[in-house]
Amino acid sequence: MDWILLVAMVALLGFMFWSSRKRAAKMKAEQEAKARAMLPGVKVLLQGGLYGVLVSYDGEDLSKAATVELAPGVAVEVHSQAILRVVDDEDVTEDEFIEAEADQAEYEGDVANGVISSVSDDRAAEAAEKVADKPADSGDAKPHA
């Protein structure tokens, strides 16, 4: 009876060791595949739900920050492990792609013509227009504290 219990314990420990090694090997293979797919220029999904284009990524040293461009001229540094996955073009429908392509072409045309240079410039221009449209004070107004 003692031998049966001992054999069962050894078999259980062997199974636990084998399954944990198999799981670790699978996770390592997934991480290596992710690192191979992380090339500059691919579209990625970040943990916060933001989509961007990968600018730089070091698959060997994950302690280094990765650079992701969220919009033209807007690049942010994120922890390398904050990148969830590479986004396939198949995730976007054809209509969404055509609409985004048209918006991108319009934006790039405006930037090239000097109409705008970024979203923040658009907001600054709107604020300047509001200030310009505001009537001048007649001098009778009380000073603001």
Secondary structure, DSSP 8 states (H G I E B T S, - for coil): -HHHHHHHHHHHHHHHHHHHHHHHHHHHHHHHHHHHH--TT-EEEETTS-EEEEEE--SS-TTSEEEEEEETTEEEEEEGGGEEEE--GGGS-HHHHHHHHHHHHHHHHHHHTTS-S-HHHHHHHHHHHHHHHS----S-S----
